[in-house]
Amino acid sequence: MNFSVDKIVDGVVVLENINTLEKVEVLITDLPDGIVEGNILTLFDGKYIFNTSVEEERRIRIKNKLDRLKRLKHKDD
C-alpha cells in the first residue's frame, strides 16, 4: 500500500492512501527520518519506507497536468 504524506502537525503525520484516499494518523517517530509533506511511503512488513519511484512518477504527472492547464489558459487569452 502506498501513502502520501498529507500533513505533519505536532508530531502526528496524516497519511493518505493514494488508492482509496483513506486517511490515517501515524506518530512521526514511527516513520522514516526526514519525511516531508508530499513524500510517498509504502507500508511493507508493518513498516513505512520511502518510495521515491512512485513519488517521482506522481510529481511528473502533476507537473504535466499543470503545464496542460497553463497552455489551455494561454489559448483563451
PyMOL Python script that loads the backbone (N, CA, C, O; Angstrom):
from pymol import cmd

cmd.read_pdbstr("""\
ATOM      1  N   MET A   1       0.826  -1.181   0.000  1.00  0.00           N
ATOM      2  CA  MET A   1       0.000   0.000   0.000  1.00  0.00           C
ATOM      3  C   MET A   1       0.870   1.244   0.000  1.00  0.00           C
ATOM      4  O   MET A   1       1.861   1.320   0.726  1.00  0.00           O
ATOM      5  N   ASN A   2       0.499   2.204  -0.807  1.00  0.00           N
ATOM      6  CA  ASN A   2       1.240   3.455  -0.887  1.00  0.00           C
ATOM      7  C   ASN A   2       0.440   4.580  -0.257  1.00  0.00           C
ATOM      8  O   ASN A   2      -0.777   4.670  -0.420  1.00  0.00           O
ATOM      9  N   PHE A   3       1.149   5.437   0.464  1.00  0.00           N
ATOM     10  CA  PHE A   3       0.541   6.559   1.156  1.00  0.00           C
ATOM     11  C   PHE A   3       1.287   7.843   0.823  1.00  0.00           C
ATOM     12  O   PHE A   3       2.511   7.854   0.692  1.00  0.00           O
ATOM     13  N   SER A   4       0.534   8.909   0.690  1.00  0.00           N
ATOM     14  CA  SER A   4       1.108  10.233   0.505  1.00  0.00           C
ATOM     15  C   SER A   4       1.114  10.939   1.856  1.00  0.00           C
ATOM     16  O   SER A   4       0.140  10.857   2.605  1.00  0.00           O
ATOM     17  N   VAL A   5       2.209  11.633   2.169  1.00  0.00           N
ATOM     18  CA  VAL A   5       2.262  12.413   3.400  1.00  0.00           C
ATOM     19  C   VAL A   5       1.453  13.685   3.155  1.00  0.00           C
ATOM     20  O   VAL A   5       1.882  14.584   2.433  1.00  0.00           O
ATOM     21  N   ASP A   6       0.269  13.738   3.776  1.00  0.00           N
ATOM     22  CA  ASP A   6      -0.659  14.848   3.561  1.00  0.00           C
ATOM     23  C   ASP A   6      -0.262  16.062   4.387  1.00  0.00           C
ATOM     24  O   ASP A   6      -0.143  17.169   3.861  1.00  0.00           O
ATOM     25  N   LYS A   7      -0.055  15.849   5.684  1.00  0.00           N
ATOM     26  CA  LYS A   7       0.387  16.951   6.541  1.00  0.00           C
ATOM     27  C   LYS A   7       1.044  16.404   7.786  1.00  0.00           C
ATOM     28  O   LYS A   7       0.843  15.254   8.175  1.00  0.00           O
ATOM     29  N   ILE A   8       1.847  17.276   8.408  1.00  0.00           N
ATOM     30  CA  ILE A   8       2.568  16.937   9.631  1.00  0.00           C
ATOM     31  C   ILE A   8       2.256  18.021  10.644  1.00  0.00           C
ATOM     32  O   ILE A   8       2.559  19.194  10.426  1.00  0.00           O
ATOM     33  N   VAL A   9       1.642  17.618  11.767  1.00  0.00           N
ATOM     34  CA  VAL A   9       1.254  18.586  12.793  1.00  0.00           C
ATOM     35  C   VAL A   9       1.562  18.014  14.173  1.00  0.00           C
ATOM     36  O   VAL A   9       1.072  16.946  14.543  1.00  0.00           O
ATOM     37  N   ASP A  10       2.381  18.744  14.926  1.00  0.00           N
ATOM     38  CA  ASP A  10       2.675  18.378  16.319  1.00  0.00           C
ATOM     39  C   ASP A  10       3.052  16.914  16.506  1.00  0.00           C
ATOM     40  O   ASP A  10       2.544  16.248  17.408  1.00  0.00           O
ATOM     41  N   GLY A  11       3.937  16.418  15.659  1.00  0.00           N
ATOM     42  CA  GLY A  11       4.438  15.060  15.819  1.00  0.00           C
ATOM     43  C   GLY A  11       3.515  13.975  15.290  1.00  0.00           C
ATOM     44  O   GLY A  11       3.801  12.787  15.439  1.00  0.00           O
ATOM     45  N   VAL A  12       2.407  14.375  14.671  1.00  0.00           N
ATOM     46  CA  VAL A  12       1.483  13.418  14.070  1.00  0.00           C
ATOM     47  C   VAL A  12       1.468  13.657  12.560  1.00  0.00           C
ATOM     48  O   VAL A  12       1.377  14.794  12.099  1.00  0.00           O
ATOM     49  N   VAL A  13       1.559  12.573  11.806  1.00  0.00           N
ATOM     50  CA  VAL A  13       1.575  12.655  10.355  1.00  0.00           C
ATOM     51  C   VAL A  13       0.270  12.076   9.820  1.00  0.00           C
ATOM     52  O   VAL A  13      -0.126  10.965  10.174  1.00  0.00           O
ATOM     53  N   VAL A  14      -0.386  12.848   8.964  1.00  0.00           N
ATOM     54  CA  VAL A  14      -1.592  12.360   8.301  1.00  0.00           C
ATOM     55  C   VAL A  14      -1.162  11.789   6.954  1.00  0.00           C
ATOM     56  O   VAL A  14      -0.620  12.492   6.100  1.00  0.00           O
ATOM     57  N   LEU A  15      -1.423  10.490   6.790  1.00  0.00           N
ATOM     58  CA  LEU A  15      -1.095   9.797   5.556  1.00  0.00           C
ATOM     59  C   LEU A  15      -2.383   9.517   4.799  1.00  0.00           C
ATOM     60  O   LEU A  15      -3.403   9.164   5.391  1.00  0.00           O
ATOM     61  N   GLU A  16      -2.322   9.681   3.469  1.00  0.00           N
ATOM     62  CA  GLU A  16      -3.485   9.390   2.639  1.00  0.00           C
ATOM     63  C   GLU A  16      -3.158   8.237   1.703  1.00  0.00           C
ATOM     64  O   GLU A  16      -2.201   8.298   0.931  1.00  0.00           O
ATOM     65  N   ASN A  17      -3.970   7.182   1.783  1.00  0.00           N
ATOM     66  CA  ASN A  17      -3.816   6.055   0.874  1.00  0.00           C
ATOM     67  C   ASN A  17      -4.069   6.560  -0.538  1.00  0.00           C
ATOM     68  O   ASN A  17      -5.140   7.102  -0.812  1.00  0.00           O
ATOM     69  N   ILE A  18      -3.104   6.394  -1.442  1.00  0.00           N
ATOM     70  CA  ILE A  18      -3.240   7.000  -2.767  1.00  0.00           C
ATOM     71  C   ILE A  18      -4.252   6.267  -3.643  1.00  0.00           C
ATOM     72  O   ILE A  18      -4.618   6.768  -4.706  1.00  0.00           O
ATOM     73  N   ASN A  19      -4.707   5.097  -3.219  1.00  0.00           N
ATOM     74  CA  ASN A  19      -5.725   4.372  -3.982  1.00  0.00           C
ATOM     75  C   ASN A  19      -7.125   4.619  -3.448  1.00  0.00           C
ATOM     76  O   ASN A  19      -8.051   4.870  -4.219  1.00  0.00           O
ATOM     77  N   THR A  20      -7.284   4.549  -2.140  1.00  0.00           N
ATOM     78  CA  THR A  20      -8.621   4.649  -1.542  1.00  0.00           C
ATOM     79  C   THR A  20      -8.926   6.044  -1.012  1.00  0.00           C
ATOM     80  O   THR A  20     -10.081   6.356  -0.721  1.00  0.00           O
ATOM     81  N   LEU A  21      -7.898   6.888  -0.882  1.00  0.00           N
ATOM     82  CA  LEU A  21      -7.982   8.234  -0.306  1.00  0.00           C
ATOM     83  C   LEU A  21      -8.320   8.220   1.187  1.00  0.00           C
ATOM     84  O   LEU A  21      -8.605   9.266   1.770  1.00  0.00           O
ATOM     85  N   GLU A  22      -8.288   7.038   1.803  1.00  0.00           N
ATOM     86  CA  GLU A  22      -8.490   6.928   3.250  1.00  0.00           C
ATOM     87  C   GLU A  22      -7.300   7.563   3.957  1.00  0.00           C
ATOM     88  O   GLU A  22      -6.153   7.396   3.543  1.00  0.00           O
ATOM     89  N   LYS A  23      -7.590   8.296   5.032  1.00  0.00           N
ATOM     90  CA  LYS A  23      -6.523   8.952   5.788  1.00  0.00           C
ATOM     91  C   LYS A  23      -6.301   8.240   7.115  1.00  0.00           C
ATOM     92  O   LYS A  23      -7.243   7.792   7.768  1.00  0.00           O
ATOM     93  N   VAL A  24      -5.033   8.150   7.494  1.00  0.00           N
ATOM     94  CA  VAL A  24      -4.649   7.568   8.775  1.00  0.00           C
ATOM     95  C   VAL A  24      -3.643   8.492   9.436  1.00  0.00           C
ATOM     96  O   VAL A  24      -2.886   9.190   8.762  1.00  0.00           O
ATOM     97  N   GLU A  25      -3.643   8.488  10.759  1.00  0.00           N
ATOM     98  CA  GLU A  25      -2.676   9.281  11.517  1.00  0.00           C
ATOM     99  C   GLU A  25      -1.631   8.355  12.120  1.00  0.00           C
ATOM    100  O   GLU A  25      -1.954   7.311  12.686  1.00  0.00           O
ATOM    101  N   VAL A  26      -0.368   8.761  11.987  1.00  0.00           N
ATOM    102  CA  VAL A  26       0.751   7.966  12.472  1.00  0.00           C
ATOM    103  C   VAL A  26       1.700   8.903  13.196  1.00  0.00           C
ATOM    104  O   VAL A  26       1.929  10.029  12.753  1.00  0.00           O
ATOM    105  N   LEU A  27       2.251   8.440  14.311  1.00  0.00           N
ATOM    106  CA  LEU A  27       3.253   9.242  15.014  1.00  0.00           C
ATOM    107  C   LEU A  27       4.488   9.387  14.136  1.00  0.00           C
ATOM    108  O   LEU A  27       4.912   8.436  13.480  1.00  0.00           O
ATOM    109  N   ILE A  28       5.052  10.573  14.129  1.00  0.00           N
ATOM    110  CA  ILE A  28       6.225  10.833  13.291  1.00  0.00           C
ATOM    111  C   ILE A  28       7.395   9.932  13.688  1.00  0.00           C
ATOM    112  O   ILE A  28       8.246   9.618  12.856  1.00  0.00           O
ATOM    113  N   THR A  29       7.440   9.520  14.940  1.00  0.00           N
ATOM    114  CA  THR A  29       8.520   8.639  15.405  1.00  0.00           C
ATOM    115  C   THR A  29       8.415   7.237  14.818  1.00  0.00           C
ATOM    116  O   THR A  29       9.377   6.471  14.869  1.00  0.00           O
ATOM    117  N   ASP A  30       7.243   6.890  14.256  1.00  0.00           N
ATOM    118  CA  ASP A  30       7.058   5.578  13.634  1.00  0.00           C
ATOM    119  C   ASP A  30       7.370   5.597  12.132  1.00  0.00           C
ATOM    120  O   ASP A  30       7.184   4.596  11.441  1.00  0.00           O
ATOM    121  N   LEU A  31       7.840   6.733  11.642  1.00  0.00           N
ATOM    122  CA  LEU A  31       8.120   6.891  10.217  1.00  0.00           C
ATOM    123  C   LEU A  31       9.602   7.180   9.996  1.00  0.00           C
ATOM    124  O   LEU A  31      10.314   7.533  10.935  1.00  0.00           O
ATOM    125  N   PRO A  32      10.067   7.030   8.755  1.00  0.00           N
ATOM    126  CA  PRO A  32      11.485   7.290   8.474  1.00  0.00           C
ATOM    127  C   PRO A  32      11.864   8.749   8.765  1.00  0.00           C
ATOM    128  O   PRO A  32      11.040   9.652   8.624  1.00  0.00           O
ATOM    129  N   ASP A  33      13.084   8.959   9.160  1.00  0.00           N
ATOM    130  CA  ASP A  33      13.589  10.315   9.398  1.00  0.00           C
ATOM    131  C   ASP A  33      13.567  11.113   8.098  1.00  0.00           C
ATOM    132  O   ASP A  33      13.803  10.576   7.016  1.00  0.00           O
ATOM    133  N   GLY A  34      13.282  12.396   8.228  1.00  0.00           N
ATOM    134  CA  GLY A  34      13.370  13.298   7.099  1.00  0.00           C
ATOM    135  C   GLY A  34      12.125  13.390   6.241  1.00  0.00           C
ATOM    136  O   GLY A  34      12.179  13.960   5.151  1.00  0.00           O
ATOM    137  N   ILE A  35      10.995  12.843   6.701  1.00  0.00           N
ATOM    138  CA  ILE A  35       9.806  12.924   5.860  1.00  0.00           C
ATOM    139  C   ILE A  35       9.299  14.354   5.769  1.00  0.00           C
ATOM    140  O   ILE A  35       9.440  15.144   6.703  1.00  0.00           O
ATOM    141  N   VAL A  36       8.710  14.668   4.627  1.00  0.00           N
ATOM    142  CA  VAL A  36       8.100  15.975   4.401  1.00  0.00           C
ATOM    143  C   VAL A  36       6.778  15.750   3.672  1.00  0.00           C
ATOM    144  O   VAL A  36       6.539  14.686   3.102  1.00  0.00           O
ATOM    145  N   GLU A  37       5.930  16.770   3.703  1.00  0.00           N
ATOM    146  CA  GLU A  37       4.663  16.680   3.001  1.00  0.00           C
ATOM    147  C   GLU A  37       4.923  16.401   1.526  1.00  0.00           C
ATOM    148  O   GLU A  37       5.808  16.995   0.910  1.00  0.00           O
ATOM    149  N   GLY A  38       4.132  15.483   0.974  1.00  0.00           N
ATOM    150  CA  GLY A  38       4.285  15.115  -0.425  1.00  0.00           C
ATOM    151  C   GLY A  38       5.082  13.841  -0.647  1.00  0.00           C
ATOM    152  O   GLY A  38       5.005  13.250  -1.724  1.00  0.00           O
ATOM    153  N   ASN A  39       5.848  13.406   0.350  1.00  0.00           N
ATOM    154  CA  ASN A  39       6.565  12.136   0.201  1.00  0.00           C
ATOM    155  C   ASN A  39       5.576  11.000   0.018  1.00  0.00           C
ATOM    156  O   ASN A  39       4.436  11.070   0.477  1.00  0.00           O
ATOM    157  N   ILE A  40       6.025   9.952  -0.659  1.00  0.00           N
ATOM    158  CA  ILE A  40       5.241   8.734  -0.798  1.00  0.00           C
ATOM    159  C   ILE A  40       5.927   7.653   0.027  1.00  0.00           C
ATOM    160  O   ILE A  40       7.129   7.418  -0.092  1.00  0.00           O
ATOM    161  N   LEU A  41       5.128   7.006   0.864  1.00  0.00           N
ATOM    162  CA  LEU A  41       5.623   5.924   1.697  1.00  0.00           C
ATOM    163  C   LEU A  41       4.878   4.651   1.343  1.00  0.00           C
ATOM    164  O   LEU A  41       3.687   4.688   1.036  1.00  0.00           O
ATOM    165  N   THR A  42       5.575   3.525   1.386  1.00  0.00           N
ATOM    166  CA  THR A  42       4.963   2.225   1.166  1.00  0.00           C
ATOM    167  C   THR A  42       4.969   1.472   2.486  1.00  0.00           C
ATOM    168  O   THR A  42       5.986   1.423   3.178  1.00  0.00           O
ATOM    169  N   LEU A  43       3.831   0.887   2.831  1.00  0.00           N
ATOM    170  CA  LEU A  43       3.738   0.056   4.029  1.00  0.00           C
ATOM    171  C   LEU A  43       4.179  -1.346   3.641  1.00  0.00           C
ATOM    172  O   LEU A  43       3.516  -2.016   2.850  1.00  0.00           O
ATOM    173  N   PHE A  44       5.301  -1.787   4.202  1.00  0.00           N
ATOM    174  CA  PHE A  44       5.887  -3.080   3.855  1.00  0.00           C
ATOM    175  C   PHE A  44       6.296  -3.788   5.138  1.00  0.00           C
ATOM    176  O   PHE A  44       7.110  -3.271   5.904  1.00  0.00           O
ATOM    177  N   ASP A  45       5.744  -4.949   5.369  1.00  0.00           N
ATOM    178  CA  ASP A  45       6.029  -5.727   6.580  1.00  0.00           C
ATOM    179  C   ASP A  45       5.816  -4.917   7.852  1.00  0.00           C
ATOM    180  O   ASP A  45       6.586  -5.031   8.806  1.00  0.00           O
ATOM    181  N   GLY A  46       4.767  -4.097   7.860  1.00  0.00           N
ATOM    182  CA  GLY A  46       4.428  -3.327   9.045  1.00  0.00           C
ATOM    183  C   GLY A  46       5.244  -2.068   9.248  1.00  0.00           C
ATOM    184  O   GLY A  46       5.091  -1.391  10.264  1.00  0.00           O
ATOM    185  N   LYS A  47       6.117  -1.739   8.290  1.00  0.00           N
ATOM    186  CA  LYS A  47       6.938  -0.529   8.392  1.00  0.00           C
ATOM    187  C   LYS A  47       6.735   0.338   7.159  1.00  0.00           C
ATOM    188  O   LYS A  47       6.523  -0.160   6.053  1.00  0.00           O
ATOM    189  N   TYR A  48       6.805   1.631   7.372  1.00  0.00           N
ATOM    190  CA  TYR A  48       6.709   2.584   6.266  1.00  0.00           C
ATOM    191  C   TYR A  48       8.111   2.876   5.739  1.00  0.00           C
ATOM    192  O   TYR A  48       9.028   3.172   6.505  1.00  0.00           O
ATOM    193  N   ILE A  49       8.259   2.790   4.419  1.00  0.00           N
ATOM    194  CA  ILE A  49       9.540   3.084   3.789  1.00  0.00           C
ATOM    195  C   ILE A  49       9.301   4.066   2.640  1.00  0.00           C
ATOM    196  O   ILE A  49       8.223   4.085   2.045  1.00  0.00           O
ATOM    197  N   PHE A  50      10.312   4.880   2.334  1.00  0.00           N
ATOM    198  CA  PHE A  50      10.213   5.814   1.216  1.00  0.00           C
ATOM    199  C   PHE A  50      10.032   5.041  -0.089  1.00  0.00           C
ATOM    200  O   PHE A  50      10.635   3.987  -0.290  1.00  0.00           O
ATOM    201  N   ASN A  51       9.186   5.587  -0.978  1.00  0.00           N
ATOM    202  CA  ASN A  51       9.026   5.024  -2.308  1.00  0.00           C
ATOM    203  C   ASN A  51       9.280   6.151  -3.304  1.00  0.00           C
ATOM    204  O   ASN A  51       8.349   6.801  -3.781  1.00  0.00           O
ATOM    205  N   THR A  52      10.545   6.367  -3.603  1.00  0.00           N
ATOM    206  CA  THR A  52      10.931   7.509  -4.441  1.00  0.00           C
ATOM    207  C   THR A  52      10.485   7.351  -5.892  1.00  0.00           C
ATOM    208  O   THR A  52      10.249   8.349  -6.572  1.00  0.00           O
ATOM    209  N   SER A  53      10.366   6.119  -6.374  1.00  0.00           N
ATOM    210  CA  SER A  53       9.954   5.938  -7.768  1.00  0.00           C
ATOM    211  C   SER A  53       8.494   6.345  -7.960  1.00  0.00           C
ATOM    212  O   SER A  53       8.172   7.030  -8.931  1.00  0.00           O
ATOM    213  N   VAL A  54       7.617   5.941  -7.061  1.00  0.00           N
ATOM    214  CA  VAL A  54       6.205   6.340  -7.154  1.00  0.00           C
ATOM    215  C   VAL A  54       6.084   7.848  -6.939  1.00  0.00           C
ATOM    216  O   VAL A  54       5.293   8.514  -7.607  1.00  0.00           O
ATOM    217  N   GLU A  55       6.869   8.378  -6.007  1.00  0.00           N
ATOM    218  CA  GLU A  55       6.831   9.822  -5.743  1.00  0.00           C
ATOM    219  C   GLU A  55       7.225  10.616  -6.991  1.00  0.00           C
ATOM    220  O   GLU A  55       6.577  11.608  -7.323  1.00  0.00           O
ATOM    221  N   GLU A  56       8.274  10.187  -7.676  1.00  0.00           N
ATOM    222  CA  GLU A  56       8.720  10.889  -8.870  1.00  0.00           C
ATOM    223  C   GLU A  56       7.671  10.791  -9.983  1.00  0.00           C
ATOM    224  O   GLU A  56       7.407  11.775 -10.673  1.00  0.00           O
ATOM    225  N   GLU A  57       7.079   9.619 -10.156  1.00  0.00           N
ATOM    226  CA  GLU A  57       6.021   9.451 -11.161  1.00  0.00           C
ATOM    227  C   GLU A  57       4.860  10.412 -10.893  1.00  0.00           C
ATOM    228  O   GLU A  57       4.346  11.043 -11.817  1.00  0.00           O
ATOM    229  N   ARG A  58       4.452  10.519  -9.631  1.00  0.00           N
ATOM    230  CA  ARG A  58       3.349  11.415  -9.267  1.00  0.00           C
ATOM    231  C   ARG A  58       3.723  12.873  -9.511  1.00  0.00           C
ATOM    232  O   ARG A  58       2.902  13.646 -10.004  1.00  0.00           O
ATOM    233  N   ARG A  59       4.942  13.256  -9.174  1.00  0.00           N
ATOM    234  CA  ARG A  59       5.381  14.638  -9.391  1.00  0.00           C
ATOM    235  C   ARG A  59       5.377  14.987 -10.883  1.00  0.00           C
ATOM    236  O   ARG A  59       4.950  16.076 -11.268  1.00  0.00           O
ATOM    237  N   ILE A  60       5.847  14.069 -11.712  1.00  0.00           N
ATOM    238  CA  ILE A  60       5.856  14.293 -13.160  1.00  0.00           C
ATOM    239  C   ILE A  60       4.430  14.408 -13.687  1.00  0.00           C
ATOM    240  O   ILE A  60       4.131  15.294 -14.488  1.00  0.00           O
ATOM    241  N   ARG A  61       3.548  13.512 -13.240  1.00  0.00           N
ATOM    242  CA  ARG A  61       2.158  13.539 -13.692  1.00  0.00           C
ATOM    243  C   ARG A  61       1.480  14.850 -13.301  1.00  0.00           C
ATOM    244  O   ARG A  61       0.760  15.438 -14.108  1.00  0.00           O
ATOM    245  N   ILE A  62       1.703  15.308 -12.080  1.00  0.00           N
ATOM    246  CA  ILE A  62       1.111  16.564 -11.617  1.00  0.00           C
ATOM    247  C   ILE A  62       1.683  17.743 -12.395  1.00  0.00           C
ATOM    248  O   ILE A  62       0.943  18.650 -12.777  1.00  0.00           O
ATOM    249  N   LYS A  63       2.996  17.738 -12.635  1.00  0.00           N
ATOM    250  CA  LYS A  63       3.615  18.823 -13.409  1.00  0.00           C
ATOM    251  C   LYS A  63       3.049  18.872 -14.823  1.00  0.00           C
ATOM    252  O   LYS A  63       2.782  19.953 -15.348  1.00  0.00           O
ATOM    253  N   ASN A  64       2.866  17.712 -15.441  1.00  0.00           N
ATOM    254  CA  ASN A  64       2.316  17.661 -16.794  1.00  0.00           C
ATOM    255  C   ASN A  64       0.889  18.195 -16.833  1.00  0.00           C
ATOM    256  O   ASN A  64       0.520  18.906 -17.767  1.00  0.00           O
ATOM    257  N   LYS A  65       0.090  17.861 -15.833  1.00  0.00           N
ATOM    258  CA  LYS A  65      -1.279  18.384 -15.766  1.00  0.00           C
ATOM    259  C   LYS A  65      -1.272  19.900 -15.637  1.00  0.00           C
ATOM    260  O   LYS A  65      -2.041  20.592 -16.305  1.00  0.00           O
ATOM    261  N   LEU A  66      -0.403  20.408 -14.778  1.00  0.00           N
ATOM    262  CA  LEU A  66      -0.306  21.857 -14.596  1.00  0.00           C
ATOM    263  C   LEU A  66       0.135  22.546 -15.887  1.00  0.00           C
ATOM    264  O   LEU A  66      -0.397  23.598 -16.243  1.00  0.00           O
ATOM    265  N   ASP A  67       1.098  21.959 -16.581  1.00  0.00           N
ATOM    266  CA  ASP A  67       1.558  22.519 -17.854  1.00  0.00           C
ATOM    267  C   ASP A  67       0.422  22.559 -18.882  1.00  0.00           C
ATOM    268  O   ASP A  67       0.270  23.545 -19.604  1.00  0.00           O
ATOM    269  N   ARG A  68      -0.379  21.479 -18.949  1.00  0.00           N
ATOM    270  CA  ARG A  68      -1.509  21.454 -19.881  1.00  0.00           C
ATOM    271  C   ARG A  68      -2.524  22.538 -19.529  1.00  0.00           C
ATOM    272  O   ARG A  68      -3.055  23.202 -20.419  1.00  0.00           O
ATOM    273  N   LEU A  69      -2.796  22.717 -18.246  1.00  0.00           N
ATOM    274  CA  LEU A  69      -3.736  23.756 -17.827  1.00  0.00           C
ATOM    275  C   LEU A  69      -3.227  25.147 -18.194  1.00  0.00           C
ATOM    276  O   LEU A  69      -4.001  26.002 -18.625  1.00  0.00           O
ATOM    277  N   LYS A  70      -1.928  25.369 -18.023  1.00  0.00           N
ATOM    278  CA  LYS A  70      -1.352  26.666 -18.374  1.00  0.00           C
ATOM    279  C   LYS A  70      -1.483  26.924 -19.865  1.00  0.00           C
ATOM    280  O   LYS A  70      -1.803  28.040 -20.277  1.00  0.00           O
ATOM    281  N   ARG A  71      -1.237  25.892 -20.686  1.00  0.00           N
ATOM    282  CA  ARG A  71      -1.363  26.049 -22.138  1.00  0.00           C
ATOM    283  C   ARG A  71      -2.805  26.365 -22.521  1.00  0.00           C
ATOM    284  O   ARG A  71      -3.042  27.204 -23.390  1.00  0.00           O
ATOM    285  N   LEU A  72      -3.765  25.709 -21.890  1.00  0.00           N
ATOM    286  CA  LEU A  72      -5.175  25.977 -22.167  1.00  0.00           C
ATOM    287  C   LEU A  72      -5.544  27.413 -21.802  1.00  0.00           C
ATOM    288  O   LEU A  72      -6.287  28.078 -22.524  1.00  0.00           O
ATOM    289  N   LYS A  73      -5.013  27.882 -20.664  1.00  0.00           N
ATOM    290  CA  LYS A  73      -5.305  29.239 -20.237  1.00  0.00           C
ATOM    291  C   LYS A  73      -4.771  30.247 -21.244  1.00  0.00           C
ATOM    292  O   LYS A  73      -5.444  31.228 -21.560  1.00  0.00           O
ATOM    293  N   HIS A  74      -3.560  30.009 -21.750  1.00  0.00           N
ATOM    294  CA  HIS A  74      -2.954  30.931 -22.701  1.00  0.00           C
ATOM    295  C   HIS A  74      -3.693  30.913 -24.042  1.00  0.00           C
ATOM    296  O   HIS A  74      -3.701  31.929 -24.737  1.00  0.00           O
ATOM    297  N   LYS A  75      -4.304  29.811 -24.421  1.00  0.00           N
ATOM    298  CA  LYS A  75      -5.089  29.754 -25.644  1.00  0.00           C
ATOM    299  C   LYS A  75      -6.316  30.670 -25.544  1.00  0.00           C
ATOM    300  O   LYS A  75      -6.738  31.281 -26.526  1.00  0.00           O
ATOM    301  N   ASP A  76      -6.868  30.747 -24.338  1.00  0.00           N
ATOM    302  CA  ASP A  76      -8.078  31.559 -24.119  1.00  0.00           C
ATOM    303  C   ASP A  76      -7.786  33.048 -24.068  1.00  0.00           C
ATOM    304  O   ASP A  76      -8.697  33.860 -24.226  1.00  0.00           O
ATOM    305  N   ASP A  77      -6.539  33.418 -23.850  1.00  0.00           N
ATOM    306  CA  ASP A  77      -6.189  34.849 -23.720  1.00  0.00           C
ATOM    307  C   ASP A  77      -6.216  35.564 -25.034  1.00  0.00           C
ATOM    308  O   ASP A  77      -5.946  36.764 -25.089  1.00  0.00           O
TER     309      ASP A  77
END
""", "prot")
cmd.dss("prot")
cmd.show_as("cartoon", "prot")
cmd.util.cbc("prot")
cmd.orient("prot")
